[in-house]
Structures are given as C-alpha cells and as structure tokens.
Amino acid sequence: MTTKTMPKLDKKMFVQPARSVYPTLGAVYCHQGHEFHYSDRLVNTGKNFYDTEADIPKKLWVFQRNRDSTAAEELAIQLELERSGEDPRKAEAFADFFGRFWYARLWTKTGLRIPKGWENGRYEVNKNGNKKWPRIVLIGDQEVGEVLVPEGGGRVVKEWDEVFGIPAETSDSEDDMKPENHTTHFRFDSSPKGLGSSYLSGYEGYDVAVTRNGEWPGEEPGNCLLVAALDRRCYASGGNGFRLVRGSLPRIEKKSV
C-alpha cells in the first residue's frame, strides 16, 4: 500500500483524559481527551519520518486534516483492547506489525529530543534503583513537554505515560518477563548522539522517533508489541510506514507539581 492508495478511516477512538507527573522535573501534564478516526491498515512508505509526513495527503475534511498518529493515540487503541479483556497482539489494528500483510515499523508523530546539558548520557536513578533519562517530547516539530524515559533493552512495560504514549516504568524481573504477564516490550537508545552521527548536520539529526512494531523476545511463545525510541527520524527503511488518522491534535497542558 502506498500513499496513493490511502485506507479508509472506518474506526473511531476517543482518547480518555490523562495526567502524568514528574516530581523531579517539577511538572504535571494533562490532556482533556480527544476523538480521532483511524484505519486498521498501515501505509507503507519506506521513507524517513520527515519525508513520510510531507507525503501524507492533507485534504481538508470537516475542518480537520489527515495526519499520522501520535504515540498516545497508538497507546489508546492498545489500552482500550486490554481493558476490555482482549489481546492487542491479535488485534486487526496491529496486524501489520506481525507480517499478516507486511512487516511494518510505524512512525508515530511523537519524537524525543535530548535536553541541552544531558547530551553525554547522564541519567537519574529513582527510588527503586532504575535509571531514567530526561527527554523533551515532540509532536511533529513542536516541543510539548519534558519527561523521564525508563530503561529499554527489551524490558517489559509495567506502567504508561498516557499523556505522551511512552513507557513510564519498565521491568526485567523474572515474573514480569513471563509471557502471560505482559504484552509489550521497550527498546531505547539512551545516547543516540554518539552512534554514527558524524554525517548528520544540525540538532534535528539527533531527534529520535517513537516507533511501534512487533517483537520476538527469546523463547517466548507468540509475538509481543514493541515500542521503541531507537531510530533517528532521518532514517529510511523499507519497513517504515504510518497510520492514517483524522482529528485535531491533543492539547497538552503543563502545570507545576
């Protein structure tokens, strides 16, 4: 499927109001919820994030534009399934992640940027001894907040930041890693500036995409969902694509702790 053959936006989702708190950053983020229409089928572009966004048809419809989904919207689709007792790994909305039509890696509109002064991989350690890295959250090219991103490395997601759609807590405990106790893994590059970036120019080159696809962790039976913040937005690959949605972007408010 290409951007010339757009799928039908035949599903509707309401993202529930959410709140996330980062005491050490002195910030509380809230959104009041919003509605969007989407397609179960993903669109394969094979392009990087910037070229993919430029290629999405922006036809006006009921005063709202077509666009790609945010990480929070992808999470909302997943959590609605989980909260109704369904397995999101078997859902039609995520079928393309597991090669039922093609092996997709989904660009979301969400990205992460390293705050100035933290470029050398500095991190915080929370009360449980887990490392967390400060990151500025992007929706498109707009900075919408600053969060703490937990360890990746294939750890399982225990808690979510539903405002931004990224993991809030991860775990690699033996019990949590059991197949029946999780659906989603997380991979995260904590120091993308140091990985082969000499050919890039400008700060934009270090912005990392929040992506989604499928994961095959070790001996685990079946597939898992994967949320990753590994690839720069300027990276192009044959598996890259997006989910077409229609609806206003969420309004995110920041308050002091």
C-alpha positions in Angstrom: 0.0 0.0 0.0 1.3 3.5 -0.9 0.2 7.0 0.0 -1.6 7.0 -3.4 -4.0 4.3 -2.1 -5.0 5.6 1.3 -7.0 3.2 3.5 -10.5 4.1 4.7 -10.7 5.8 8.1 -13.5 3.5 9.3 -12.7 3.3 13.0 -13.3 5.8 15.7 -11.5 6.3 19.0 -11.8 8.6 22.0 -8.6 9.1 23.9 -9.5 9.3 27.6 -8.3 12.3 29.7 -5.0 11.6 31.2 -2.4 13.0 33.7 1.3 12.3 34.2 3.5 13.6 37.0 7.3 14.1 37.1 8.1 15.4 40.6 11.9 15.8 40.0 11.2 17.8 36.8 8.6 19.9 38.7 6.0 19.1 36.0 2.5 17.7 35.7 1.0 17.2 32.2 -2.7 16.9 31.4 -4.9 16.5 28.4 -8.7 16.5 28.3 -9.1 13.7 25.8 -10.0 13.9 22.1 -11.6 11.9 19.3 -9.9 10.7 16.1 -10.8 8.4 13.2 -8.3 5.9 12.0 -7.6 2.9 9.8 -6.6 -0.6 10.9 -4.3 -0.9 7.9 -1.0 0.9 7.9 0.6 2.7 5.0 4.0 1.6 3.8 6.2 4.5 2.6 9.8 3.2 3.1 10.7 6.8 3.8 12.1 8.6 6.8 9.8 10.5 9.2 10.1 13.9 7.6 9.5 12.6 4.0 6.7 10.5 5.2 4.9 13.4 6.9 5.4 15.5 3.7 3.8 12.7 1.7 0.6 12.4 3.7 -2.4 13.9 1.8 -3.6 16.9 3.8 -7.1 17.1 2.3 -9.5 19.1 4.5 -12.4 17.2 5.8 -14.8 18.6 8.4 -12.2 21.2 9.2 -9.6 18.6 10.3 -6.6 17.4 8.4 -5.3 13.9 7.6 -2.1 13.1 9.5 -0.1 10.4 11.2 -1.0 9.0 14.6 0.7 10.1 17.8 2.3 7.6 20.3 -0.6 8.4 22.7 -3.2 7.5 20.1 -1.5 4.2 19.4 -1.4 3.5 23.1 -5.1 4.4 23.4 -6.0 1.8 20.8 -4.0 -0.8 22.7 -5.3 0.1 26.2 -9.0 0.0 25.0 -8.4 -3.6 23.9 -6.6 -4.6 27.1 -9.1 -3.0 29.4 -11.9 -4.9 27.6 -10.0 -8.2 28.1 -8.8 -8.5 24.5 -5.2 -9.4 23.5 -3.8 -6.4 21.4 -1.3 -8.7 19.8 -4.2 -10.4 18.0 -6.0 -7.2 17.0 -6.5 -6.2 13.4 -5.2 -2.7 14.2 -1.7 -4.2 14.9 -1.8 -7.0 12.3 0.8 -5.3 10.1 3.4 -5.4 12.9 3.5 -9.2 12.7 3.6 -9.7 8.9 0.0 -10.6 8.4 0.1 -8.2 5.4 3.7 -6.7 5.7 6.2 -6.3 8.4 5.6 -2.7 9.5 7.6 -0.4 11.6 5.3 2.5 12.4 6.5 6.1 12.6 4.4 8.0 15.1 4.1 11.8 15.2 5.9 11.6 18.6 9.6 12.0 19.0 12.2 12.5 21.7 15.0 15.1 21.9 17.9 15.3 24.3 17.7 18.4 26.5 20.8 20.6 26.4 23.3 19.6 29.0 22.3 16.0 29.0 23.9 15.0 25.7 26.6 12.8 27.4 24.1 10.2 28.5 23.5 11.5 32.1 20.6 10.0 33.9 18.6 10.0 37.1 18.1 6.9 39.4 14.7 6.6 41.0 13.9 5.1 44.4 13.8 1.6 43.0 17.3 1.9 41.6 16.0 2.2 38.0 17.7 4.6 35.6 15.7 7.3 33.8 16.8 9.7 31.1 15.4 13.2 30.6 13.9 13.8 27.2 11.9 16.6 25.5 8.8 15.2 23.8 8.0 16.3 20.3 4.7 16.1 18.5 5.7 16.8 14.9 8.3 19.5 15.3 6.7 21.1 18.4 8.2 20.6 21.9 5.3 19.7 24.2 6.9 18.7 27.4 9.9 17.0 29.2 9.7 13.6 30.7 11.9 10.8 32.2 12.3 7.8 29.9 12.9 4.4 31.6 15.4 1.7 30.7 14.8 -0.2 27.4 16.8 -3.1 26.3 13.7 -5.2 25.7 12.4 -4.8 29.2 8.6 -5.2 29.5 6.4 -2.1 30.0 4.8 -2.0 33.5 3.3 1.5 33.5 2.5 4.0 30.8 2.5 7.8 30.5 -0.9 8.0 28.7 -0.5 11.8 28.0 2.5 11.1 25.7 2.1 7.4 24.9 5.5 6.3 26.1 6.5 3.8 28.9 6.7 5.3 32.4 8.1 2.1 34.1 9.8 -1.0 32.7 11.0 -4.2 34.3 13.1 -7.2 33.6 12.1 -9.3 36.6 11.6 -13.0 36.0 8.0 -12.8 36.9 7.2 -9.8 34.7 9.0 -11.4 31.8 6.7 -14.4 31.8 4.7 -14.5 28.6 1.3 -14.4 30.4 2.3 -11.3 32.4 3.0 -8.7 29.6 2.1 -7.7 26.1 4.7 -5.0 25.3 8.5 -4.5 25.3 10.5 -1.3 25.2 13.8 -0.5 23.4 15.5 2.8 24.0 18.8 4.3 22.9 19.9 6.5 25.8 22.8 8.2 23.9 21.8 8.5 20.2 24.2 11.4 19.7 27.2 9.1 19.9 26.1 6.5 17.3 27.3 7.1 13.8 26.0 10.7 13.7 29.0 12.4 12.2 27.3 12.6 8.8 24.3 14.5 10.2 24.2 18.3 10.4 22.1 20.2 12.9 20.3 19.3 16.1 17.4 17.8 14.1 19.7 14.8 13.3 19.6 13.7 16.9 15.8 13.6 17.2 14.7 10.1 17.8 11.3 8.7 16.6 8.9 6.8 18.9 8.0 3.8 16.8 5.9 0.7 17.1 6.2 -2.8 15.6 6.4 -6.5 16.6 8.9 -8.2 18.8 10.0 -11.8 19.1 11.7 -12.0 22.6 13.8 -15.1 23.0 12.0 -18.4 23.7 8.7 -16.7 24.4 5.7 -18.2 22.5 3.9 -15.8 20.3 4.7 -12.3 19.4 4.7 -9.1 21.5 4.2 -5.5 20.8 7.3 -3.3 20.7 7.6 0.4 21.5 11.0 1.8 20.6 12.9 5.0 20.7 16.0 3.9 18.8 16.0 5.3 15.3 16.5 8.9 14.3 13.7 10.5 12.4 16.0 10.9 9.4 16.4 7.1 9.0 14.8 5.5 5.9 13.9 1.8 5.7 11.7 -0.4 3.5 9.6 -1.3 6.6 8.7 2.3 7.6 5.1 3.5 7.4 2.4 5.3 9.3 -1.2 5.0 10.4 -3.5 7.5 8.7 -5.8 9.3 11.2 -8.1 12.3 11.1 -8.7 14.6 14.0 -7.3 17.5 15.9 -4.1 17.0 17.8 -4.5 16.8 21.6 -4.0 19.9 23.7 -1.4 19.2 26.4 -1.3 21.5 29.4 1.7 21.8 31.8 1.3 22.6 35.5 3.7 22.8 38.3 4.0 20.0 40.9 
